Structures are given as structure tokens and as C-alpha cells.
């Protein structure tokens, strides 16, 4: 283990089959790079465990994988995140999913004839209740951002209004190219995961916020800006990508929530996305429309919001 202040030890290279699987995710299945990185982290953790036990993922047995998942559960529970076991359940379920897809690829490529994940049982998932803000709390955030003043304030208002008007994923929001803007700021064209595109209409407040932001956008570009940065709607001088990062936007939201006297733990990009969906459904939007706006491939994913509203109604009745 590397000591503080010293360079980290180099990571062990992944087996060729794992790299081939990860490449296929992107080239043939159209997975986003963030999805590739998530699978890489999951499978790298499995490989590291197997190496410690003189095993190899290519020849791992069902028992090897069960032993790994057992250790993973011990590790996750030891961290005590949330104190309710949800972290362990979600992590194990995700690792099993990654392993199943990997071994499906391996068997399909003829690298081995058996699939050791067939006998693995996924843990019973604990349904997450989406955390949302009230409409008044969203308005408070936007009003607080407006009062801050300066170009940063104008940009933050635009980010908030766009997110609350469209329910974009945070990676989609910060990675918007200028070319995504429709005529007169009426809508955005979103390139979602898997190469799917969708159109996200903008509310009047979002259209106005966009117009105000475009008047100050040049303040976030240097005089000698290159085309790589100029193509982004929310450019930045500091990030390697050329656009605002998810982490930076999350930090801005935390700071804003404190300024608005809201609990920072309740305010993040996902909270605003969930709030967008629930508020739409409360105002009579149909589930299919919300599914399309959120970019969900499966309507079952969107139904969590209707279930949330039903549970809310039951609690209100006592």
C-alpha cells in the first residue's frame, strides 16, 4: 500500500478478455464512456480479488465468484454507509450484473463453454424512494441564485432552469454542445445513451435564462479559446473536457443550498431530476411523456415516480 505523499502503485493490467468486452460495450452496444468506466471498475475489483487468491477471471468457478461476493458484502457492510445495508445490496447486484454480461460475452466468443454466473442469486433489492424538493424549494434555489449577481449567477440560473425544465441527467446537462440549442431557445436536442436522441422542450423561464446566459457566456472563455472548448454550451477554462464537470455543478448546488438555508444533503442534480418528474406527474402529465423526457429506455424505470406519488397519497390519508 502506497504511503501518503508517494506515487500510487500501478494498477495491474486487466485480462485481454475484459478489455475486449469493455471495447465491445462502446463499439457495438453504443454504451457511453461513463458506462464503460463503471464496468471497468466493477470487473477490475473482481480480478483483483481473484489474483489475491491465485485465480483468474477467465477460469473462475461459481464458487470463486460466490466467495468474492461474500467478501464484497463484508467490505460494504463494514463501511457502514447509510447504516441500512442498501449500499451492500446495490453494489453486489451491480457486480453480478457486470459478471453476467462479461461471461455472456466470453461464452459467446467461444472462450469457454460454461457460464459460472448462472447459479448466482442476485440480492433482493431495496427499492429506493426518490428524494425530491417541493416546488417552493426549487423556486427558492433559483431565486437565491438570481440574487447572487454576476456572470456566475446568470450561468447557475440557466443550469437550474434547464435541468428543472427538462430533467436531464447531469452528464447530459454539463456536456451540452452549442449545437443542441433549437431555434429561439425553444428546445434542446439531447444525444442520450445508446445513440438515442430526444427533444427536450424548454419552459419560458428556461428560455429566458438561456438568453441571459448567452449574453455572458463569453466570460467563461479565454481570448485565445480553441474550438474544442468553444463548442460547449457551458465551457470552462479549467477542465480537460472543456466543459463544466459534474463534480463542479454538484459543488455549486451544495453552496447554493447553504445560501438558501436548505439541507445540502437534499440538493443535488439527481434531486432536481427526480423533482422534475414528480412535479410533472402531479400536474397531470402522462407516464409515457415523462419517460421520453427523462430518456428512460424502460417505462418500469419511470414508474418509481408514480409509486412515490401513490405512497405519498396513502401517507396523507393516514
Secondary structure, DSSP 4 states (H G I P E B T S, - for coil): -PPTTSPPPPPPPPPHHHHHHHHHHHHTT---HHHHHHHHHHHHHHHHHHHHTT--GGG--HHHHHHHHHHHHHHHHHHTSTTSSHHHHHHHHHHHHHHHHHHHHHHHTTS-S--TTTT--PPPPPPPPPP---HHHHHHHHHHHHHH-SHHHHHHHHHHHHHHHH---HHHHHT-BGGGBPGGG-EEEEE-GGG-EEEEE--HHHHHHHHHHHHHGGGGS-TT--HHHHTBTTB-SSSTTSB--HHHHHHHHHHHHHHTT--GGG-SHHHHHHHHHHHHHHTT--HHHHHHHHT-SSHHHHHHHHHHHHHHHHHHH-
